[in-house]
Amino acid sequence: MCQCSNFPSLQPAAPARGRSCALGRRIAAVLLFIATASAARGADDSQAVARLAEFGIEPTSASIAEYFSRLQPTPERQREINAWIAQLDSEEFAAREEASRKLRQQLGGTGPLLAQAIASGNAEIRWRAREIQDESSRESRLVLGAALTVIRHRKLAGRAEDLFAIIPLCDEEPLRRLVRSAITATAREADIPLFEQQLTAADPQARRAALKGLETVAPKRAIAPAVSQLADADPQVQLSAVRVLAAPGEHTEARRKTLAPLVRLLDDEAIEVRVAAAQLLRTLVGRDKFEKDLPYRPYAARPERAQQVAAWQAWLVTAGTTATLQTLHGTEPVLLGRLLLCDHGKNLLIEFDEEGIPRWEQPVGQQPWACLGLPSGHRLVGSYNDRTVVEFDDGGKEVWRVDALPGGPTSIERLEDGNTLIACTDSEEVVEVAPDKEIVWRARLTGRPVDARRLETGNTLVTLQNANRVVEIDPAGKEVWEVGGLASPFSAERLDSGNTLVCSLGHNKVREFDAAGRVVWEKGSFANAYSAQRLPSGNTLVVDTTGVTEIDAAGEVVRRLQRPNVSRAWKF
């Protein structure tokens, strides 16, 4: 996890101050998964409220506003904080310890000043400042996330100005999504002047949030600013503008103006920008045009990508001027902000909530090796030794179960028609089970099928561990595609680009293969990688023998949950 030194320190309110300063380390070991912005439909905010209560913050507009004000200290308080930092190098040990204690107790505002201390030449101050920062920064993120969650969930209107003021503190995308969602959830007509003012703010994150807020309360009024922001200097602001113009509405010509910026962004230096631009362009022009007529691979090398972008640019000045354009339904990836995982050592199904706190766990059958979170908040789990799949609802109640499967399940997928696709590994077959528990389709595959995914074509992608292959079979069970020579593969996912994401126990990287079976992307350093999930952000969630790791497109670790005996995990 990156160290973001500009984030304010935070310690519990008086009732909790007696706890060891190692609290931050203990919590951080579990709470590294901060949620994306979208809240669970119908979910309550009790966990967020409890988190705020630890620090004396009430779930009210006034109390949260006071907390926000402490995150940006006055000049007088900055001088007081700097005096404590200087005291970290006192000749008296007791004075050094007292200064450290006072800095840890601050509700906020110490982050930038501690960052300066860490960069100083004084070894004692540098060491102590870094220790204080490390212990408090992750927990501070969680508290800010909890405050934003309460604002969003309770629609605490009238806080828009405060929310824009703290945007610079939201220095990671999960928090940025939370603050954008808080702004849009509480937006009102009275905020329109503020939104229009922030459209020209220096911070691109403020411009993104302002455009979304304006679209929420005055959609037609947002069209002209969105067109202007197609030429913004920040690619993410351009993408936000595209999302506004691509939404349903009577502005076809404005929507057409998004094509040129999207094609330009296909060649952006940042892989996450190229992926987002490709997804939006595919939605606007249609899957067939994007994947068959003018294929584009965001992970391709620069020369190949340049040829693909040139083809799209040629299309822009010909067919692009009259092409029928689709609309975008939903401007942000809709996730519940939860992480579901199987602990096969303790036979548990565990779910972390949107603050990264374990919110629910359930003892399940022997050796759970399959799990899936559904948009409804329901969870599916498959127990290998018991040969069962069980569904729990959002409240944790068992609502469906299928017993006596042909073999132990190692993957589950709930299909659009309500059926459930299951890889029954030791019986070497994949089955489709209807809600009435009848097996309505099955395919036998030699080589130990450990993962199965239904494709949009109706075919099924199957990972064969012992055969060292990933194959695509049609409804009759005939193989129509394969990638071989893999080292004990354990999961495979067909991406929107048409590439296939593969995890192998015998390979220390997660790899992406194109239709020709060539490796076009590989990242990470893992110990027996069991499964990988490509997230809407473009990041990849990987499970291996050390736990769960999220990496970005460059392969850098974004967050990690160290936990033994995790067999599968699903972020939803």
Residue pairs with C-beta under 8 A, 6 or more apart in sequence:
1 32
1 138
1 557
1 558
1 559
1 560
2 172
3 133
3 134
3 137
4 137
4 171
4 172
5 111
5 112
5 114
5 115
5 118
5 133
5 137
6 111
6 112
6 115
6 168
6 169
6 171
7 111
7 137
7 140
7 141
7 169
7 171
8 70
8 71
8 106
8 107
8 108
8 109
8 110
8 111
8 140
8 169
9 103
9 104
9 106
9 108
9 109
9 110
9 111
9 114
9 132
9 133
9 136
9 137
9 140
10 55
10 106
10 107
10 108
10 136
10 139
10 140
10 143
11 17
11 55
11 104
11 105
11 106
11 107
11 136
12 19
12 23
12 54
12 55
12 56
13 54
13 55
13 56
13 57
14 56
16 54
16 55
17 105
21 104
21 135
22 135
23 135
23 139
24 134
24 135
24 136
24 138
24 139
25 134
25 135
27 138
27 139
27 142
28 138
28 139
29 562
30 352
30 356
30 357
30 358
30 561
31 138
31 139
31 142
31 355
31 356
31 357
32 138
32 356
32 559
32 560
32 561
33 339
33 352
33 356
33 548
33 550
33 559
33 561
33 571
34 141
34 142
34 145
34 172
34 174
34 175
34 354
34 355
34 356
34 559
35 145
35 174
35 178
35 335
35 337
35 338
35 353
35 354
35 355
35 356
36 174
36 177
36 333
36 335
36 337
36 354
36 536
36 537
37 152
37 174
37 176
37 177
37 178
37 180
37 181
37 332
37 337
38 177
38 181
38 332
38 333
38 334
38 335
38 336
38 337
39 149
39 152
39 153
39 181
39 336
39 337
39 354
40 336
40 337
40 338
40 354
40 377
40 394
41 336
41 376
41 377
42 377
42 394
43 153
43 336
43 377
43 394
44 153
45 59
45 149
45 150
45 153
45 154
47 146
47 353
47 354
47 355
47 357
47 359
48 59
48 145
48 146
48 147
48 149
48 150
48 153
48 355
49 59
49 146
49 150
51 142
51 143
51 146
51 355
51 357
52 58
52 59
52 64
52 67
52 143
52 146
52 147
52 150
55 67
55 107
55 143
57 63
57 64
57 67
57 143
57 147
58 64
59 150
59 154
60 156
61 156
61 158
61 159
64 147
64 150
64 151
64 156
64 159
64 162
65 159
65 162
67 107
67 108
67 147
68 147
68 159
68 162
68 165
68 166
69 162
70 107
70 108
70 109
71 108
71 109
71 144
71 166
71 169
72 108
72 109
72 165
72 166
73 81
73 108
73 109
77 109
78 109
78 113
81 103
81 106
81 109
81 110
81 113
82 113
84 99
84 102
84 103
85 99
85 103
85 113
85 114
85 117
85 125
85 129
86 125
87 95
87 96
87 98
87 99
88 96
88 99
88 100
88 103
88 117
88 124
88 125
88 128
88 129
89 96
89 122
89 124
89 125
90 96
90 99
96 124
96 128
100 128
100 131
100 132
103 110
103 114
103 132
104 132
104 135
104 136
108 140
110 132
110 136
111 133
111 137
111 140
111 169
114 129
114 132
114 133
115 133
117 125
117 126
117 129
118 126
118 129
118 130
118 133
119 126
120 126
120 129
141 172
141 175
142 355
142 356
144 166
144 169
144 170
144 175
145 174
145 175
145 178
145 354
145 355
146 355
148 163
148 175
148 178
148 179
148 181
148 182
149 178
149 182
149 354
149 355
150 156
151 159
151 163
151 182
151 185
151 186
152 178
152 181
152 182
152 185
152 186
153 185
155 185
155 186
156 186
157 186
157 188
158 186
159 182
159 186
160 183
160 186
160 187
160 191
160 194
160 195
160 213
161 194
163 179
163 182
163 183
163 186
163 209
164 183
164 194
164 198
164 201
164 206
164 209
164 210
166 179
167 176
167 179
167 203
167 205
167 206
167 209
168 203
168 205
169 175
170 176
170 178
170 179
170 205
173 537
176 205
176 208
177 332
179 205
179 209
180 208
180 209
180 212
180 332
181 332
183 209
183 212
183 213
184 212
184 213
184 216
187 195
187 213
187 216
187 217
188 217
189 217
189 218
191 213
191 217
192 214
192 217
192 218
192 221
194 210
195 210
195 211
195 213
195 214
195 217
196 210
196 214
196 225
197 210
198 206
198 207
198 209
198 210
199 207
199 210
199 211
199 214
199 225
199 229
200 207
201 207
201 210
204 232
204 233
204 234
204 236
204 237
207 229
207 232
207 234
207 237
207 240
208 236
208 237
208 240
211 222
211 225
211 226
211 229
211 237
211 240
211 241
211 244
212 240
212 244
212 331
214 221
214 222
214 225
215 222
215 226
215 244
215 247
219 247
219 249
220 249
222 244
223 244
223 245
223 249
223 251
223 254
225 241
226 241
226 244
226 245
226 254
227 241
227 245
227 254
227 257
228 241
229 237
229 238
229 240
229 241
230 238
230 241
230 242
230 245
230 257
230 258
230 261
231 238
231 261
232 238
232 241
235 265
235 268
235 270
235 273
236 273
238 261
238 265
239 265
239 273
239 276
239 277
239 280
241 258
241 261
242 258
242 261
242 262
242 280
243 280
243 328
243 331
243 332
244 331
245 251
245 254
245 255
245 257
245 258
246 255
246 258
246 280
246 283
246 284
246 327
246 328
247 327
247 328
247 329
247 331
248 327
248 328
248 329
249 327
252 325
255 284
255 325
255 327
256 320
256 321
256 325
258 280
258 284
259 281
259 284
259 285
259 316
259 320
259 325
260 316
262 277
262 280
262 281
262 284
263 277
263 281
263 309
263 312
263 313
263 316
265 273
265 274
265 276
265 277
266 274
266 277
266 278
266 281
266 296
266 298
266 305
266 308
266 309
266 312
267 274
267 305
267 306
267 309
268 274
268 277
271 298
271 299
271 538
271 553
271 554
272 537
272 538
272 552
272 553
274 298
274 305
275 298
275 538
275 553
276 538
278 290
278 296
278 298
278 497
279 496
280 328
281 290
281 296
281 312
282 290
282 291
282 496
283 326
283 328
284 325
284 326
284 328
285 323
285 325
285 326
286 326
289 323
290 296
291 497
291 498
294 308
294 311
294 312
294 315
295 308
295 498
296 305
296 308
296 309
296 312
297 304
297 305
297 308
297 497
297 499
297 514
297 520
298 305
298 497
299 497
299 499
299 512
299 520
299 521
299 553
300 308
300 520
333 535
333 536
333 537
334 375
335 536
335 571
335 572
336 354
336 373
336 375
336 377
336 572
337 353
337 354
338 351
338 352
338 353
338 354
338 359
338 373
338 377
338 571
338 572
339 351
339 352
339 356
339 548
339 561
339 569
339 570
339 571
340 349
340 350
340 351
340 352
340 371
340 372
340 373
340 379
340 569
340 570
340 571
340 572
341 349
341 350
341 351
341 352
341 371
341 543
341 548
341 563
341 566
341 568
341 569
341 570
342 348
342 349
342 350
342 364
342 368
342 369
342 370
342 371
342 381
342 566
342 567
342 568
342 569
343 349
343 350
343 368
343 563
343 565
343 566
343 567
344 367
344 368
344 369
344 384
344 565
344 566
344 567
345 564
345 565
346 565
347 363
347 364
347 365
347 366
347 367
347 368
347 383
348 361
348 362
348 363
348 364
348 368
349 361
349 362
349 364
349 368
349 371
349 379
349 381
349 392
350 358
350 360
350 361
351 358
351 359
351 360
351 361
351 373
351 379
352 358
352 359
352 561
353 359
360 396
362 381
362 392
362 396
364 381
364 383
364 390
365 383
365 385
365 386
365 388
365 390
366 383
366 384
366 385
366 386
367 383
367 384
367 385
367 386
367 408
367 567
368 381
368 382
368 383
368 384
368 567
368 568
369 382
369 383
369 384
369 408
369 409
369 410
369 567
369 568
370 380
370 381
370 382
370 384
370 389
370 409
370 410
370 411
370 412
370 422
370 423
370 568
371 379
371 380
371 381
371 382
371 412
371 568
371 569
371 570
372 379
372 380
372 412
372 413
372 414
372 570
372 572
373 379
373 380
373 570
373 571
373 572
374 380
374 414
374 572
375 572
376 393
376 394
377 393
377 394
378 391
378 392
378 393
378 394
378 399
379 391
379 392
380 389
380 390
380 391
380 412
380 414
380 420
381 389
381 390
381 392
381 412
382 388
382 389
382 390
382 408
382 409
382 410
382 411
382 412
382 422
383 389
383 390
383 408
383 409
384 408
384 409
384 410
384 425
385 408
386 403
387 403
387 404
387 405
387 406
387 407
387 408
387 409
387 424
388 401
388 402
388 403
388 405
388 409
389 401
389 402
389 405
389 409
389 412
389 420
389 422
389 433
390 398
390 400
390 401
391 398
391 399
391 400
391 401
392 398
392 399
393 399
400 435
402 420
402 433
402 437
405 422
405 424
405 431
406 424
406 427
406 429
406 431
406 439
406 442
407 424
407 425
407 426
407 427
407 428
407 429
408 424
408 425
408 426
409 422
409 423
409 424
409 425
410 423
410 425
410 450
410 451
410 568
411 422
411 423
411 450
411 451
411 452
411 453
411 491
411 568
412 420
412 421
412 422
413 420
413 421
413 422
413 452
413 453
413 454
414 420
414 421
415 421
415 432
415 454
418 434
418 435
419 432
419 433
419 434
419 435
419 440
420 432
420 433
421 430
421 431
421 432
421 452
421 453
421 454
421 460
422 430
422 431
422 432
422 433
422 452
423 430
423 449
423 450
423 451
423 452
423 462
423 463
424 430
424 431
424 449
425 448
425 449
425 450
425 465
426 448
428 444
428 445
428 446
428 447
428 448
428 449
429 442
429 443
429 444
429 445
429 449
430 442
430 443
430 445
430 449
430 452
430 460
430 462
431 439
431 441
431 442
432 439
432 440
432 441
432 442
433 439
433 440
434 440
441 475
443 460
443 462
443 473
443 477
444 477
445 462
445 464
445 471
445 473
445 477
446 464
446 467
447 464
447 465
447 466
447 467
447 468
447 469
448 464
448 465
448 466
448 467
449 462
449 463
449 464
449 465
450 463
450 464
450 465
450 489
450 490
450 491
451 462
451 463
451 489
451 490
451 491
451 492
451 531
452 460
452 461
452 462
452 463
453 460
453 461
453 492
453 493
453 494
454 460
454 461
455 461
455 472
455 494
458 474
458 475
459 472
459 473
459 474
459 475
459 480
460 472
460 473
461 470
461 471
461 472
461 492
461 493
461 494
461 500
462 470
462 471
462 472
462 473
462 492
463 470
463 489
463 490
463 491
463 492
463 502
464 470
464 471
464 489
465 488
465 489
465 490
465 505
466 488
467 484
468 484
468 485
468 486
468 487
468 488
468 489
469 482
469 483
469 484
469 486
469 489
470 482
470 483
470 486
470 489
470 492
470 500
470 502
470 513
471 479
471 481
471 482
472 479
472 480
472 481
472 482
473 479
473 480
474 480
481 515
482 517
483 500
483 502
483 513
483 517
484 517
486 502
486 504
486 506
486 507
487 504
487 505
487 506
487 507
488 504
488 505
488 506
489 502
489 503
489 504
489 505
490 503
490 504
490 505
490 529
490 530
490 531
491 502
491 503
491 530
491 531
491 532
492 500
492 501
492 502
492 503
493 500
493 501
493 532
493 533
493 534
494 500
494 501
495 501
495 512
495 534
498 514
498 515
499 512
499 513
499 514
499 515
499 520
499 521
500 512
500 513
501 510
501 511
501 512
501 532
501 534
501 540
502 510
502 511
502 512
502 513
502 532
503 510
503 529
503 530
503 531
503 532
503 542
503 543
504 511
504 529
505 528
505 529
505 530
506 528
507 529
508 524
508 525
508 526
508 527
508 529
509 522
509 523
509 524
509 525
509 526
509 529
510 522
510 523
510 524
510 526
510 529
510 532
510 540
510 542
510 551
511 519
511 521
511 522
512 519
512 520
512 521
512 522
513 519
513 520
514 520
523 540
523 551
523 553
523 554
523 555
524 540
524 542
524 549
524 551
524 555
526 542
526 544
526 546
526 549
527 544
527 545
527 546
528 544
528 545
529 542
529 543
529 544
530 543
530 544
530 545
530 566
530 567
530 568
531 542
531 543
531 568
531 569
532 540
532 541
532 542
532 543
533 540
533 541
533 569
533 570
533 571
534 540
535 541
535 550
535 571
538 552
538 553
539 550
539 551
539 552
539 553
539 558
540 550
540 551
541 548
541 549
541 550
541 569
541 571
542 548
542 549
542 550
542 551
543 566
543 567
543 568
543 569
545 564
546 562
546 564
547 560
547 561
547 562
547 563
547 564
547 566
548 560
548 561
548 563
548 566
548 569
549 557
549 559
549 560
549 561
550 557
550 558
550 559
550 560
551 557
551 558
552 558
